Amino acid sequence: MKTIARTKAAKPAAKPAPRPVRLTGARRTAILKALADPMRFELLERIAKAACPLGCAEARIALPICAATLSHHIGELEAAGLIEVRREGKFHFLALRPGVLQSLISVLAGLDKSPRAKM
């Protein structure tokens, strides 16, 4: 009788930390302008909290805005480079662009370390 060796199931590989993205002055400005709108910020929060890419239909149900306004906000976040939009037929899925928020956080944290002017 043959014995079958049991193998341990391979653990899913941990996602590597996203590489920082170089943000130009214009890109930082576009990102901050995009985040200044409360509805876009809420949409970005929902995208970030989703376990997988967020479908536009799900976002539309969750936010109290019409489809045209949602489309506008998605376009603004995409143009600022904060999100990626994957299109599959007539469906659209939203995901954070890796490394962008970490880079913005680094830039903002660097502001606090600047030498202070004496008053």
C-alpha positions, 0 to 999 in steps of 0.5 A, spaced: 500 500 500 502 506 498 502 512 502 501 519 500 505 524 503 501 530 505 504 537 503 502 543 507 498 548 503 502 554 501 500 560 504 498 566 499 504 570 498 504 577 502 503 583 497 509 587 497 509 594 500 507 599 494 513 602 491 513 610 493 511 614 487 515 620 485 510 626 485 511 632 482 508 639 484 503 639 479 501 632 481 501 633 488 496 639 487 491 635 483 491 630 488 490 635 494 484 638 489 481 632 488 481 630 496 478 637 497 471 635 495 468 631 501 464 627 496 470 625 492 474 623 499 468 619 501 469 615 495 476 614 496 475 612 503 470 607 500 475 604 495 480 604 500 476 600 505 473 595 499 477 588 500 477 588 492 476 593 487 469 596 488 464 596 483 461 602 480 454 600 482 456 598 489 459 605 489 453 608 486 448 605 491 453 607 497 453 614 495 447 619 495 449 622 488 446 621 481 450 616 476 453 622 472 456 626 478 459 619 481 462 619 474 465 626 474 468 624 481 471 618 479 474 622 473 477 627 477 480 621 482 483 618 476 486 624 473 489 626 479 492 619 479 489 616 486 485 610 483 485 606 477 479 604 473 478 597 470 473 596 465 470 589 464 465 590 458 459 595 461 462 594 468 467 598 471 471 597 478 475 602 482 482 600 486 487 605 489 493 606 485 499 603 489 504 607 492 500 614 491 497 615 498 504 613 501 508 618 497 503 624 499 503 622 506 511 622 506 511 629 502 506 632 508 510 629 513 516 632 511 513 639 511 512 638 519 520 637 519 521 643 516 525 648 520 521 653 523 522 661 522 523 665 528 517 670 529 
